[in-house]
């Protein structure tokens, strides 16, 4: 093989190795991005305390399809599959003396997922006490806040609970939604995600 052929051979192998290395780097980046997708447990650690929001089945909120108008009294009494969303908040004070936290709902603004107007949706939150769920919020239409709160609930979200814990605990909640019987719509969709923000002292 002449000198020119050797140079071409070296160039070929250098280019091939470079392509292989680039391919390996792209695979590694893709794997890292995939492994950092949203998981079913979200933890916030603040000044010696920890708040953990635990979802079930890796679902982060409540999404309802083709719901029909229902009165508040009927909706509160009836518990049908798919009409509620259970989650719990784990509070570990560690070195903190207390933790203040907010639970907020964030509406999915995609018209396909939230075709019902904010005035026509009814949002209702319950908390478990001694094995029984009791009302802590609502029923209420969706009322977005105009600016981020001191605890971090984002503008556009709706604060459902503002609570303070002075000891470690696990709080179980149940979110429910329905279409108001005052709505002129015959049916529609609505979807929200649940988030928690807090501060330890």
N, C-alpha and C positions, 0 to 999 in steps of 0.2 A: 504494500500500500504506500502511495506517495505521500509527501508532506501535506499536500492539500487535503487528501483523503483523511489523514489522521486528524487534522484540524476540524474538519466537518464532523468526524466521529465524536471528538471531544465536545464540540458544541451541541451535538444531538443529545449526548448523555447529560450534559449540564442542564439543558432545557428540560429534559425528561425528569430529572431529579427535582428541579425547581417546581415543576407542575405537581409532582407527587407531594412535595412539602406543602404547597399551597392547598392542595386537596385535604391533607391531614389537618391543617390549621382550620379550614372551613368546617370540617366535621367536628372538631373540638369546640369551636364557637357555637355551632348548632346544638351540640350536646349540653353545653353550659346554659344556653338560653332555654332549652327544653326543661332542664332540671330545676329552673327557677320560676316555673309557672306557679300561679296562685294555688296554695294548698288549702286544706280544710281547716287549719288552725292558724290564727293570726295572733301573734304575741306583741305586746307593747311593754317595754320595761322602762320605768321612769323612777329615778331617784330612790332606789332601794325597794321598789314594789313592782309587781308584774300583773298585767291584765291580759287574759287570754280569751279571745272570742272563738268559740268552737261551733262550727257548722256541722250539719249531718249530711252524709252522702256527697260531700264536696260541693254542695249547693249553697250559694252565698246569699240567697234571699228568696223572695216569693214572686213567682211569675204565673199569672192566671190568664187563661185563654177562654174566649167566648162566654164570659160570665154574664148572667142576666140580673136585672134589677131585683133587689131583695131589701126588705125592711130591716132596720137595725135590730129590732127585737127578735126576729126570726134568725138572722145571721149570727147573733151572739149565742143563741141557744144551740144551733145546729153545728156539728163538727163533721164535715164531709171530707173524704180523702182529697188531698190536693188543695184544700181551701185554707190551710194554715202552714206555718213554718216554725219549727222548733229550733232553738239554739240556746247555748248557755255561756255564761261569762264566769271564768275562773279568776278569783282575786287572791293573790299571794302578797301579803304586805311585806314579808321579809324584814327589812330594817325600817320601813316606813311606818308612820303612826296612822296614816289613813290614805285612802285612794278615792279621788273624785272622778266619776266617769259619766260619759254621755253615750246613749245609744241613738243612732240616727239612721233614717232611711234615705237612700239616694235613688231617685227615679231614673229608669232607663228611658232616655229621651227619643229612642228610635220609635217612630210612629207605628211600626208594625207590632212592637211589644207593648206600647202604651197608647192605645187609641182612645182611651177614656180620658176626659178632661180631668184636671186636678180637682175641680169643684164637685165632680160626680163620683169620685172614688171615696170609699170609706176605709179608713185604716184604724186597726184596733190591736192593742198590745196587752197581753196578760203576763203575770208573773206567778210562778208556782209557790204556794205557801201551804205547808203541811199536806202535800199531795193534791191540792186543789188549785186550779188556775183562777186568779182574780184580776180584775181590770187594773191597769196602771196608766193606760192612755187610750183616749178616744171613746167612741168612734168619732173620727174627724176626717175632713177632706185633707188633701195633701197641701201643706202650706210651706213652701221653701223659705229658708232663712236668707236674708240679703247679704250677710257677711259671715266670714268664718268666726266661730265662737272662740272664747279664751281657751277652751279645752281642745279645740282643733276640729270640731265638726265643720265640714266645708260649706261654703256659700252654695245655695241651691239644694242642700239637703234639708230634711225635716227632723228636728230633734224630738225623739219620742220619750226619752227618759233622761233625767239628770239626777244622779244618785251619788251618795257618799258611803263608803265602807270603812269601818274602823276595826275590822278584823277580817282575817282570811275567810273566804266563803266561795260557794258556787251558786250562782243565781240562774235559774231556768226560766226562759221566756218563750212565749208563743205569739207569733205575729199572724194576724188574720186580715183579709181585705175582701171587699165586695162592692158591687155597683149599686149606688144609691137608688132607692125606689122612686126618687124624685127626678131621676134622669130621663131625658126623652129618648135616649139610646135603648135599643132592644137588647143589645149585647156588646161586649167589647173586651179588650185586653189591657192588662196593666202589670208592670213589673218593677220591683224595687230590689236593691241590695241593702244589706244591713252592715253597718260599720260601728265600731266602738272607739272612742277617744278618751283619754284620761290623763290624770296627773297625780302623782304620789307626793305626799308631804312627810 
